[in-house]
Every structure is written in structure tokens, then in C-alpha cells.
Amino acid sequence: MEIKKEILKITKELIKIKTDPDNLKELSKALDYVKSFLKAYTIENFESNGSKSVLVYNSNKRPEKFDLLLNCHLDIIPGKDFQYSPVIKGDKLYGVGAMDMKGNLVAAMLAFKHACKNSDKKIAIQFVTDEEIGGFNGTKYQIQEGLKTNFVLATEPTNFDIVNEAKGALQLEISHKGQTAHGAYTWKGENSVLQLQKLLSKILKKYPIPKKAHGKTTVNVAGFICENQSFNKVPDNAKILLDIRFEPKEYSKILSKFEKLICNNFEIKINAFEAPLNVPKKNDYLQLLKKITENQINGKIKFYRANGSSDARHFTKVGTPGIEFGPIGHGIGCDDEWVSIDSLVDYYYIIKEFILRV
């Protein structure tokens, strides 16, 4: 089958499968569907806290360390019902997860399937089902189970540019315990809501919300929780949820910065502390990928720093360089998400050559 038709056929079938992060049945169905195309290779199955994932490689036994690993996720940002019915308009394939990352995944999977027949390198491809909710039971779990590689390429959408740097993530739950009192006698209590409001003002003064993308640490106030629902009571407990995205150079000091800023009147719980990506542009893998891509698309590409993150960060945390690289598309998480069909074909050939030459 012509590669373009094959990529389209499989991608359209995957889009129809409702792989929302909490839909374990459909995620398992999608995982089995992908595995059906790779029966010629060794497949390891994993499961952690209900989340399934697989590791596929071109040897009978898992090597101590792979030369290259492709990282792919099947879970998506949930869409509206009509988005699970793929539509083609010109060069664009519309559908939820088309760009992030079902089209990318299929092109990379087929490149792996076809290239590894002729490669003596130790190559693997990883399919997980929980990237959109942190990747802790997929990618991270496989690493805990001994997965090692010299380099990881996360097949995230990047419009053919290469994400070699990405901010790290620190998620904090900050609680305050005050003193309750009757709402008519506010001076007799200590209002936890007001205390957290003061703290937020201090944090946002130091880390104001930017008007556009920039290279500084940002703070998202993700939630404000208070148990009290009575008008005539001073609330004596409340908490806020902060999602902090920090620059790679701040990795070693970002936590202490916030601990000093928050001080002793509050209780701090660390929900997540994820490493940033930071791979030098001169890295041999990056230079090879850049050269192959520019030859395939007959144009120039650039390296850039992403504000968000991917499962590649789990490898970064254990000292493995990782990047994000994917085809052309638009509208992640929106009603009109699409991926360029021609770019999926280019992506297939880029990944295939990268595997053969790595």
C-alpha cells in the first residue's frame, strides 16, 4: 500500500477511538490496534495503576540500553463528539488528536516497522496512554522498570522545528490553617482565604502573568479551594494550587525560591517536580535530525524552547537527552485541530532515515 494511504487509513481509525485519559477501555483498544501492526517485533506490555503501555524493539531480548527510543502517546485532550469522526479537507486531516499525536504516532510507527528490518542498531518505540495527565504510569513507570536509552525523540507536534529546551514544572499545593469565628465577629478569627489572598498577591507581584511568550518563570493559579460554604463563618482552612513553569537554569534553585517566598505560615505539598529539557544544539543526534529534515522538506528548521512539556522530561530526570519533534498542524485542544497529510509523509521518511543513520 502506498505510504500516504496507509498513514491516513490507520490514523483515521485511531481518531475514531475515544482515547480520553479516563477512558481505559478505549485506550486499551487503541493500544491493541497499534500492536497489531508490529507483530514482527518484540513487544513488552506494562501496566501501572490501571494505565497500560508497551515497549516495542528490534531484538529478541531487551538490551541494557537502546541507541534510540521513539516516544508516542495515544491519549488525547478530549474533544467534542464530532471531532472523533475524521474529515479530510485538501491537505488537512481534521479530528481530535490528529496533530497531538495520532498522525505523528502512525507515521513514526510505520517508519520504525519498515526501517528496523534493515538496521543493526538497538531501536525501540514506546506507546503510552497517560501522557496528557503526567506520564507517571507510562513513560516514568517503564523507566523505573529498567528502560534505558542513549537518546529519546518524543513525537510531539513541532511543525518540523526541534524542541531542544523546555521549561520544567513544579506543582505546589499550599494550605493555610487559621482560626474560625462567627462572621459577625471577624476580628476574633484568622481568615485562611484572606491569608492566601495576600500570599497570592506577593507571588504574582514577583511573577506577573506575561502578556506574551517569554523566557521567564510563570505561575498559573490552577485552583482555590475552601471547605467553608457558610456566609456567617470565618473560614479557618483553605488551599491554592500553583503550576509553576521554570527555565532550565533554575532547576536547582526554583523550589527553595518558593519556599522562602511562602514562609512558615503555610503548609507546602509538592505534587510534582519535573525536570526541564536542555539538550545542546551541537548534540550529534540533533545535528543529524536537522540535516535529514532540511533535506526532506527542502527548507530550514530551527531549534526552540517550549513553554509546555512532554514525557521526554522523565528521561531528562535520569540523565538521558531528549527532544520533541513532529510534523505540521494546528489547533491542539481546539475544535479545528488538524495535521498536514503531506507533512505526515515527510515525517515518515525523516524518522525512517533517522533510524537507519543514527
MIBA-386816 format. One record per residue (C-alpha): residue in one letter; z, x negated, y negated. Coordinates in pm, whole numbers, plus 50000, padded with zeros to 5 digits. Each point is the difference from the previous one (the first is absolute). Layout:
// MIBA-386816
aZXY...
// end
This chain:
// MIBA-386816
m500005000050000e499184987849652i503214985949847k499895022849695k499785031250215e502764987550229i502374992849712l499325034249848k500415018950327i503384984650084t501325001649643k499155036849966e501855007650325l503054980749878i500055018449666k500165032950191i503214988950171k502915009149772t501844966850004d502675008349742p502994976550038d502225027050153n497365013650239l500864978950305k497825020350237e496834995249794l500834963449933s500284994450375k496675018050050a498304977649741l501514969050160d498655009950342y496585006749846v499874965049851k501194984250323s497155016850188f497504977049827l501834968050095k500505003450373a498354966250063y502924982549830t503714996250067i502015028049840e503754998249945n501805032349915f503125001449781e502385027649896s502974999149762n501935030349876g497165022850107s497274980049823k497284986650228s497804969749938v497704977350198l498924963850003v496564991650140y498814964650075n497284979850172s502034982550270n501755010850317k503394989049873r501365001249646p499854964449858e502974984549827k498115003249671f496685016149905d497444982549782l499325032649814l501455035049997l498405031049848n502585025849886c498985036849987h501925032549953l499085035050116d502515019649793i498865013749665i501285014849676p499865037350089g497195019949842k498915036049960d498585019450293f496354996649892q500294962049991y500384998050379s496385011550028p497874969449909v497045004749766i497144976149925k498384999849656g497504972149954d501734967150078k503485015449983l502065012250292y502675023849868g503215008350184v503724993250001g500574964150113a496284991749979m500744970149776d503624994250101m499114990850262k498165017850278g496554987449905n501304964649955l501835001750332v496925011350192a497774972849852a502644973350075m500585013750350l496304998850086a499684965249851f502894988750221k498485017350304h496604983649955a501024965649867c502754991950246k497555000450289n498644967349864s503134984149857d502304974650161k502505005049717k503225019350054i499325032149808a502035032449986i499785033649828q503055021349935f500105037949958v503195015549860t500995035449903d502724995849737e498624977449725e500165027249735i503775003550058g500844963150012g498574985750322f503454992750141n499345015150345g496444987250034t499094966649848k503554987949945y501065010850349q497114981250161i501004968849809q503575004350125e498565002350350g498454965549965l496625005549834k498854968449819t496774990649826n498674972849772f498525025449761v499925037749952l497345021149830a501155035149912t496915022149983e501175017949685p497435012449745t499294973649734n496365005949897f499114966850166d502334979849779i502864981350169v503655008249938n501734966650046e503095009349798a502025032049988k503345009849857g503065001850220a502095031550029l503745004849959q501345035050061l503545006949882e502295030050037i502644998349726s503035022650023h502865007849762k503395014850085g501665016549700q502805025149944t499545037550023a501405024349743h499445035349872g496895003049784a502105012449708y502094968050004t497374973050021w502314973149861k502165002650312g497194988950231e497504971950041n496485014050022s497934981050259v496745014449866l500704986349653q501024966150137l496754997150191q498085012049696k501474971149800l499104975850277l496435012950011s499654995749626k501104963750034i497624993350290l496995016249831k500694981549678k499664967250190y497155012850218p498105026149793i497235020450158p496724981849924k497105017749837k497554982250228a499904976050294h501574966649924g501654970350168k503635009649955t502745015950208t499985038149991v502675025850085n499275034950128v502875025149985a499145017250327g502905024450016f503215012549839i502395017250241c503175018949917e501905022250245n501615021249730q498285033349932s502755016349791f499695003449623n503774998849945k500734967450180v499764963549897p497994983050279d501944971850160n497164985250207a496284993949957k497374974350090i496594987649892l497134985750201l498114970449854d496714985550123i499634965549845r496704980950025f500404963349912e497794969749952p499744974150283k501814973549792e503055022949972y500575004350374s503034977050019k501795013849693i499045036649953l502955014150197s502604979749810k498415010849671f500555036550080e503474994350143k501044984649668l498345027949806i501675027350202c503514984350000n503115010050197n500345036749902f497295010550242e499354996950373i496664984550095k498195006450328i496854980350079n497555022850179a497164974850010f499314964749878e496394991450073a498304966749941p497054995749760l496624986250100n499164966049859v497154981050168p498364971449804k496345005449916k499164966450158n501195012050343d497254992650258y499985035750134l499605014149648q497194976449909l498155008050322l500395037749947k498834996849639k496904980750102i499075024450277t500545030349778e497974986749707n497124991650234q500095034750157i500155020249678n497944975249795g502564999849721k503224984749877i503515011450096k503384991649851f503584994550107y502615022549847r503635011150007a500805035350118n502835021349863g500515017550332s500604984950342s498815001950360d501234990850346a498864964349934r503354995049825h501825001650336f498114968850105t500664983249666k503725004350060v499754978550316g497864973449833t496525011950101p497325001849728g498395034049965i497505017449773e498465034349940f496245004050018g497815030650040p496835018749901i499045021149699g501475034149931h501965021549760g502715026549970i502804989550235g502445029150022c497695022449793d497915030750084d496754980249980e500804969150207w496834983050122v498714967850150s496544984849955i498085002250327d497824969849925s503094979749917l501485008650343v496904984650158d500394969149782y503684998950092y499145000850370y497714969749966i502504981249780i502885004650242k497794992250299e498864966849848f503544992149884i501255003750358l497244977550134r500484972849738v503745000349944
// end
